[in-house]
């Protein structure tokens, strides 16, 4: 009920939006500030809410073909690795069929 009310009114409680930023040690000398990265510790309720909204958006956009099947970023079971594998497959097929391919970087 709280999530639904928040969506209807467009109001998100401040406690869901606030975060405590804490340094997390990476490696090297602990006295060097560059060896730390900031980590935001946010509300668990806020994270659950974000997840529900994200899942609903992804479901809507994929079911209604708003996001193309070629999209790999932020999609379940897809990554930069799957994107590169599809790209390599396309290049290999083109080479096998002697079709020229231009690549821009």
Rosetta constraint file for C-alpha pairs under 8 A:
AtomPair CA 1 CA 5 HARMONIC 6.10 0.50
AtomPair CA 2 CA 6 HARMONIC 6.16 0.50
AtomPair CA 3 CA 7 HARMONIC 6.26 0.50
AtomPair CA 3 CA 49 HARMONIC 6.84 0.50
AtomPair CA 4 CA 8 HARMONIC 6.15 0.50
AtomPair CA 5 CA 9 HARMONIC 6.09 0.50
AtomPair CA 6 CA 10 HARMONIC 5.54 0.50
AtomPair CA 6 CA 11 HARMONIC 5.18 0.50
AtomPair CA 6 CA 12 HARMONIC 5.72 0.50
AtomPair CA 7 CA 11 HARMONIC 7.12 0.50
AtomPair CA 12 CA 16 HARMONIC 6.83 0.50
AtomPair CA 12 CA 17 HARMONIC 7.41 0.50
AtomPair CA 13 CA 17 HARMONIC 6.96 0.50
AtomPair CA 14 CA 18 HARMONIC 6.20 0.50
AtomPair CA 15 CA 43 HARMONIC 7.02 0.50
AtomPair CA 16 CA 42 HARMONIC 7.26 0.50
AtomPair CA 16 CA 43 HARMONIC 5.44 0.50
AtomPair CA 16 CA 45 HARMONIC 6.62 0.50
AtomPair CA 16 CA 46 HARMONIC 4.51 0.50
AtomPair CA 16 CA 47 HARMONIC 7.98 0.50
AtomPair CA 17 CA 42 HARMONIC 7.33 0.50
AtomPair CA 17 CA 43 HARMONIC 7.47 0.50
AtomPair CA 17 CA 46 HARMONIC 6.88 0.50
AtomPair CA 18 CA 42 HARMONIC 6.44 0.50
AtomPair CA 18 CA 43 HARMONIC 7.38 0.50
AtomPair CA 19 CA 40 HARMONIC 5.71 0.50
AtomPair CA 19 CA 41 HARMONIC 5.30 0.50
AtomPair CA 19 CA 42 HARMONIC 4.50 0.50
AtomPair CA 19 CA 43 HARMONIC 7.11 0.50
AtomPair CA 20 CA 40 HARMONIC 5.61 0.50
AtomPair CA 20 CA 41 HARMONIC 5.06 0.50
AtomPair CA 20 CA 42 HARMONIC 6.59 0.50
AtomPair CA 21 CA 38 HARMONIC 6.18 0.50
AtomPair CA 21 CA 39 HARMONIC 5.46 0.50
AtomPair CA 21 CA 40 HARMONIC 4.42 0.50
AtomPair CA 21 CA 41 HARMONIC 6.12 0.50
AtomPair CA 22 CA 38 HARMONIC 5.66 0.50
AtomPair CA 22 CA 39 HARMONIC 5.38 0.50
AtomPair CA 22 CA 40 HARMONIC 6.52 0.50
AtomPair CA 22 CA 41 HARMONIC 7.52 0.50
AtomPair CA 23 CA 36 HARMONIC 5.68 0.50
AtomPair CA 23 CA 37 HARMONIC 5.51 0.50
AtomPair CA 23 CA 38 HARMONIC 4.63 0.50
AtomPair CA 23 CA 39 HARMONIC 6.11 0.50
AtomPair CA 24 CA 36 HARMONIC 5.23 0.50
AtomPair CA 24 CA 37 HARMONIC 5.27 0.50
AtomPair CA 24 CA 38 HARMONIC 6.09 0.50
AtomPair CA 24 CA 39 HARMONIC 6.47 0.50
AtomPair CA 25 CA 30 HARMONIC 7.22 0.50
AtomPair CA 25 CA 35 HARMONIC 6.08 0.50
AtomPair CA 25 CA 36 HARMONIC 4.42 0.50
AtomPair CA 25 CA 37 HARMONIC 6.57 0.50
AtomPair CA 26 CA 35 HARMONIC 5.50 0.50
AtomPair CA 26 CA 36 HARMONIC 5.47 0.50
AtomPair CA 26 CA 37 HARMONIC 6.92 0.50
AtomPair CA 27 CA 35 HARMONIC 5.85 0.50
AtomPair CA 27 CA 36 HARMONIC 7.79 0.50
AtomPair CA 28 CA 32 HARMONIC 7.90 0.50
AtomPair CA 28 CA 35 HARMONIC 6.30 0.50
AtomPair CA 29 CA 35 HARMONIC 6.92 0.50
AtomPair CA 30 CA 35 HARMONIC 6.82 0.50
AtomPair CA 32 CA 36 HARMONIC 7.90 0.50
AtomPair CA 42 CA 46 HARMONIC 7.11 0.50
AtomPair CA 42 CA 47 HARMONIC 7.19 0.50
AtomPair CA 43 CA 47 HARMONIC 6.29 0.50
AtomPair CA 44 CA 48 HARMONIC 6.21 0.50
AtomPair CA 45 CA 49 HARMONIC 6.19 0.50
AtomPair CA 46 CA 50 HARMONIC 6.13 0.50
AtomPair CA 47 CA 51 HARMONIC 6.12 0.50
AtomPair CA 48 CA 52 HARMONIC 6.25 0.50
AtomPair CA 49 CA 53 HARMONIC 6.25 0.50
AtomPair CA 50 CA 54 HARMONIC 5.99 0.50
AtomPair CA 51 CA 55 HARMONIC 5.99 0.50
AtomPair CA 52 CA 56 HARMONIC 6.18 0.50
AtomPair CA 53 CA 57 HARMONIC 6.18 0.50
AtomPair CA 54 CA 58 HARMONIC 6.10 0.50
AtomPair CA 55 CA 59 HARMONIC 6.04 0.50
AtomPair CA 56 CA 60 HARMONIC 6.10 0.50
AtomPair CA 57 CA 61 HARMONIC 6.04 0.50
AtomPair CA 58 CA 62 HARMONIC 6.01 0.50
AtomPair CA 59 CA 63 HARMONIC 5.94 0.50
AtomPair CA 60 CA 64 HARMONIC 6.03 0.50
AtomPair CA 61 CA 65 HARMONIC 5.95 0.50
AtomPair CA 61 CA 66 HARMONIC 4.72 0.50
AtomPair CA 61 CA 67 HARMONIC 5.60 0.50
AtomPair CA 62 CA 66 HARMONIC 6.06 0.50
AtomPair CA 62 CA 67 HARMONIC 5.58 0.50
AtomPair CA 62 CA 68 HARMONIC 7.54 0.50
AtomPair CA 67 CA 71 HARMONIC 6.72 0.50
AtomPair CA 71 CA 75 HARMONIC 7.38 0.50
AtomPair CA 72 CA 78 HARMONIC 5.14 0.50
AtomPair CA 72 CA 79 HARMONIC 5.45 0.50
AtomPair CA 72 CA 80 HARMONIC 6.74 0.50
AtomPair CA 72 CA 82 HARMONIC 7.44 0.50
AtomPair CA 72 CA 83 HARMONIC 6.15 0.50
AtomPair CA 73 CA 78 HARMONIC 6.96 0.50
AtomPair CA 73 CA 79 HARMONIC 5.95 0.50
AtomPair CA 73 CA 80 HARMONIC 7.02 0.50
AtomPair CA 74 CA 78 HARMONIC 7.59 0.50
AtomPair CA 74 CA 79 HARMONIC 7.54 0.50
AtomPair CA 75 CA 79 HARMONIC 7.35 0.50
AtomPair CA 78 CA 82 HARMONIC 5.75 0.50
AtomPair CA 78 CA 83 HARMONIC 7.38 0.50
AtomPair CA 79 CA 83 HARMONIC 6.25 0.50
AtomPair CA 80 CA 84 HARMONIC 6.10 0.50
AtomPair CA 81 CA 85 HARMONIC 6.17 0.50
AtomPair CA 82 CA 86 HARMONIC 6.25 0.50
AtomPair CA 83 CA 87 HARMONIC 6.26 0.50
AtomPair CA 84 CA 88 HARMONIC 6.03 0.50
AtomPair CA 85 CA 89 HARMONIC 6.13 0.50
AtomPair CA 86 CA 90 HARMONIC 6.28 0.50
AtomPair CA 87 CA 91 HARMONIC 6.27 0.50
AtomPair CA 88 CA 92 HARMONIC 6.04 0.50
AtomPair CA 89 CA 93 HARMONIC 6.17 0.50
AtomPair CA 90 CA 94 HARMONIC 6.20 0.50
AtomPair CA 91 CA 95 HARMONIC 6.12 0.50
AtomPair CA 91 CA 101 HARMONIC 7.45 0.50
AtomPair CA 92 CA 96 HARMONIC 6.11 0.50
AtomPair CA 93 CA 97 HARMONIC 6.19 0.50
AtomPair CA 94 CA 98 HARMONIC 5.95 0.50
AtomPair CA 94 CA 99 HARMONIC 4.89 0.50
AtomPair CA 94 CA 100 HARMONIC 6.93 0.50
AtomPair CA 94 CA 101 HARMONIC 7.16 0.50
AtomPair CA 95 CA 99 HARMONIC 5.93 0.50
AtomPair CA 95 CA 100 HARMONIC 7.27 0.50
